[in-house]
Amino acid sequence: MTVRSLTRTGCLAAAMMGLPALSLAASKPVAPTHNGPGVRTEALDLLKDLRVKADDTAEHAAELQSMIRVPTTTWRTHAAELEALKEDVNAMGQELAQLEKVRGSATPWERKTIDEAAPLLRLMADNTQDAVNRLDDSSGTLWARDYQKYVNNLADESRRLSHSVGQVVKFAKVHDKEKHLESTLGLDAGSL
């Protein structure tokens, strides 16, 4: 084995060691709380954090996609970007675990978003691990079809997650404005 090979394997092994399997098991739900007009839910705050992380992941995945098209990009550069992706995916896994804990107090649209996020995040974790494994197995061939497939999947899934969570955040803002207006005008939405 050459020094280059040992260094490459060591870096990738270190990156792979830090990629734990996501634990997306549901926790016991928290009792629902009353959500009056303009009151923020803990789930919405966590969803906002999840969206920021999904945006970061989408940026890293887009960077990986663009690097695939540049033949002079080294495997080390790919490994570093995959490390950033891995950290993003793990952080989102922690956010999702927190969301599962507050699920019982979440609004119906927040629960729907949590339900949609879980499988996407599982796919992202799988594709990240597969990309890391493929990069390790590729012997420097970064343009292999399966590696590109994993990177493209990551980019697609992170954009979908960001969009899905972003939609519920936008909806919550509109809903809060509507409730605030109803309260300000002394209207009952049921009487309209």
Backbone torsions as a table, in degrees:
resi	resn	phi	psi	omega
1	MET	NA	139.4	179.3
2	THR	-86.9	164.7	177.7
3	VAL	-61.7	-40.7	178.9
4	ARG	-59.1	-43.9	-179.5
5	SER	-65.2	-42.4	178.7
6	LEU	-64.9	-42.2	179.8
7	THR	-64.0	-46.0	-179.4
8	ARG	-60.9	-48.1	-179.1
9	THR	-63.8	-40.7	179.5
10	GLY	-63.1	-43.8	179.6
11	CYS	-64.9	-44.4	-178.7
12	LEU	-70.4	-36.4	177.5
13	ALA	-64.0	-40.4	177.8
14	ALA	-63.2	-40.6	178.8
15	ALA	-65.2	-40.8	-178.9
16	MET	-69.4	-34.1	-179.0
17	MET	-63.7	-29.2	-178.2
18	GLY	-83.5	-0.6	-176.5
19	LEU	-101.2	85.3	179.4
20	PRO	-73.4	157.3	174.9
21	ALA	-67.7	136.4	179.3
22	LEU	-71.2	132.6	175.4
23	SER	-101.6	105.8	-177.0
24	LEU	-110.0	25.1	-180.0
25	ALA	-66.3	140.6	-179.1
26	ALA	-71.2	140.6	175.9
27	SER	-97.2	170.5	176.3
28	LYS	-65.7	134.1	-178.8
29	PRO	-68.7	151.3	176.2
30	VAL	-89.0	146.0	-179.5
31	ALA	-60.5	140.9	-179.7
32	PRO	-62.3	149.1	176.1
33	THR	-118.2	156.8	179.1
34	HIS	-72.4	129.7	178.8
35	ASN	-113.6	95.0	178.0
36	GLY	-78.6	-179.4	-179.0
37	PRO	-58.3	130.9	175.8
38	GLY	75.0	1.8	179.9
39	VAL	-82.4	128.4	-179.9
40	ARG	-83.2	140.4	175.3
41	THR	-94.7	154.3	176.7
42	GLU	-62.5	-36.1	179.3
43	ALA	-61.6	-41.5	-179.7
44	LEU	-64.8	-41.2	177.5
45	ASP	-61.5	-41.8	178.0
46	LEU	-67.2	-37.5	177.4
47	LEU	-64.9	-36.8	175.9
48	LYS	-62.1	-43.0	177.2
49	ASP	-63.1	-40.9	178.9
50	LEU	-61.8	-39.6	179.6
51	ARG	-64.1	-42.0	178.1
52	VAL	-59.7	-43.8	179.6
53	LYS	-67.5	-37.4	177.6
54	ALA	-65.7	-38.1	176.4
55	ASP	-62.8	-43.4	177.8
56	ASP	-60.9	-43.1	179.8
57	THR	-63.9	-41.2	178.2
58	ALA	-61.2	-39.2	178.0
59	GLU	-64.7	-45.0	178.8
60	HIS	-63.5	-41.4	179.7
61	ALA	-66.5	-39.5	177.1
62	ALA	-64.4	-38.1	177.0
63	GLU	-63.0	-43.0	176.9
64	LEU	-61.8	-42.4	178.5
65	GLN	-59.1	-43.8	-178.6
66	SER	-69.1	-32.8	180.0
67	MET	-68.9	-27.7	179.0
68	ILE	-61.9	-31.9	-177.0
69	ARG	-80.6	-7.0	-178.5
70	VAL	-107.7	107.6	-174.6
71	PRO	-64.8	-18.0	-178.6
72	THR	-87.1	-2.1	179.0
73	THR	-69.8	132.9	-177.4
74	THR	-87.9	162.6	177.4
75	TRP	-64.8	-29.9	179.0
76	ARG	-63.0	-40.0	178.6
77	THR	-64.2	-43.0	177.3
78	HIS	-63.1	-42.6	-179.2
79	ALA	-62.3	-40.0	179.2
80	ALA	-65.4	-41.7	179.5
81	GLU	-68.7	-38.1	175.9
82	LEU	-64.5	-35.8	176.9
83	GLU	-62.0	-43.8	177.9
84	ALA	-63.2	-41.2	177.1
85	LEU	-61.9	-43.9	180.0
86	LYS	-59.1	-44.5	179.3
87	GLU	-62.7	-41.4	178.2
88	ASP	-62.0	-46.5	-178.4
89	VAL	-63.6	-42.3	178.5
90	ASN	-64.3	-40.3	178.3
91	ALA	-63.3	-39.6	177.6
92	MET	-67.1	-33.8	176.1
93	GLY	-62.2	-39.3	177.2
94	GLN	-67.2	-40.6	176.8
95	GLU	-61.6	-42.8	-179.4
96	LEU	-64.8	-37.8	176.8
97	ALA	-62.0	-40.5	176.9
98	GLN	-65.9	-40.0	177.9
99	LEU	-61.7	-39.0	178.4
100	GLU	-63.6	-33.8	179.5
101	LYS	-68.4	-32.8	-177.7
102	VAL	-102.0	10.5	-176.8
103	ARG	-52.9	-40.2	-177.2
104	GLY	-63.0	-25.5	179.7
105	SER	-99.6	3.4	-179.0
106	ALA	-80.3	154.1	175.2
107	THR	-73.2	163.9	179.5
108	PRO	-56.6	-40.6	-178.7
109	TRP	-72.1	-28.6	175.4
110	GLU	-70.1	-41.5	177.4
111	ARG	-62.4	-40.1	178.6
112	LYS	-61.3	-41.6	179.7
113	THR	-67.2	-39.5	176.6
114	ILE	-61.1	-44.0	179.6
115	ASP	-62.9	-36.3	178.9
116	GLU	-76.1	-31.3	-177.3
117	ALA	-71.7	-37.3	-174.4
118	ALA	-56.7	-52.3	-179.1
119	PRO	-67.9	-34.1	177.1
120	LEU	-63.0	-42.1	-179.8
121	LEU	-66.9	-36.3	175.7
122	ARG	-62.4	-44.1	178.0
123	LEU	-61.8	-41.0	179.8
124	MET	-63.8	-42.0	178.2
125	ALA	-63.0	-43.3	178.9
126	ASP	-63.5	-45.7	-179.2
127	ASN	-67.3	-34.3	176.5
128	THR	-64.6	-47.7	179.8
129	GLN	-62.5	-42.3	179.2
130	ASP	-63.6	-39.4	178.8
131	ALA	-65.3	-43.2	178.2
132	VAL	-61.9	-46.3	179.5
133	ASN	-61.9	-43.1	-178.9
134	ARG	-66.8	-39.2	178.3
135	LEU	-63.7	-38.8	178.2
136	ASP	-67.5	-38.1	-177.7
137	ASP	-83.2	-13.6	-168.0
138	SER	-78.9	-9.9	-178.4
139	SER	53.4	42.0	176.3
140	GLY	87.7	-0.6	178.9
141	THR	-89.9	95.3	-175.7
142	LEU	-86.0	-5.1	-174.6
143	TRP	-106.7	18.0	176.8
144	ALA	-64.4	142.3	-176.8
145	ARG	-57.2	-42.4	-177.4
146	ASP	-68.4	-36.2	176.1
147	TYR	-63.2	-45.0	177.6
148	GLN	-61.2	-38.4	178.7
149	LYS	-62.0	-45.1	179.3
150	TYR	-62.2	-43.3	179.9
151	VAL	-64.9	-44.9	178.6
152	ASN	-63.3	-39.8	177.1
153	ASN	-61.7	-44.1	178.5
154	LEU	-59.4	-44.5	-179.6
155	ALA	-62.8	-45.2	-179.7
156	ASP	-64.5	-47.4	-177.8
157	GLU	-65.6	-39.2	-179.8
158	SER	-69.1	-36.9	175.7
159	ARG	-65.1	-41.9	178.7
160	ARG	-63.2	-42.2	179.6
161	LEU	-65.0	-45.1	178.9
162	SER	-60.5	-43.5	-179.9
163	HIS	-65.0	-46.7	-178.4
164	SER	-60.7	-48.7	-179.5
165	VAL	-69.0	-37.4	177.9
166	GLY	-61.0	-37.2	179.5
167	GLN	-63.4	-42.8	-179.2
168	VAL	-69.7	-33.7	176.7
169	VAL	-65.0	-43.1	177.1
170	LYS	-63.6	-43.8	179.8
171	PHE	-59.9	-42.7	-179.5
172	ALA	-62.0	-39.0	178.5
173	LYS	-63.0	-46.0	179.2
174	VAL	-63.9	-42.4	179.9
175	HIS	-62.3	-42.8	177.5
176	ASP	-61.4	-41.3	179.5
177	LYS	-64.6	-40.9	178.9
178	GLU	-62.4	-47.6	179.7
179	LYS	-62.9	-39.6	178.8
180	HIS	-63.9	-43.4	178.4
181	LEU	-63.3	-44.5	178.6
182	GLU	-58.7	-44.1	-179.5
183	SER	-65.7	-44.2	-179.5
184	THR	-63.1	-40.6	-177.6
185	LEU	-86.9	-6.3	-179.8
186	GLY	70.5	31.9	-179.0
187	LEU	-100.6	152.6	172.8
188	ASP	-111.8	120.6	-176.6
189	ALA	-56.4	-30.9	-179.8
190	GLY	-69.0	-21.9	-178.5
191	SER	-89.8	-3.6	-178.9
192	LEU	-84.0	NA	NA
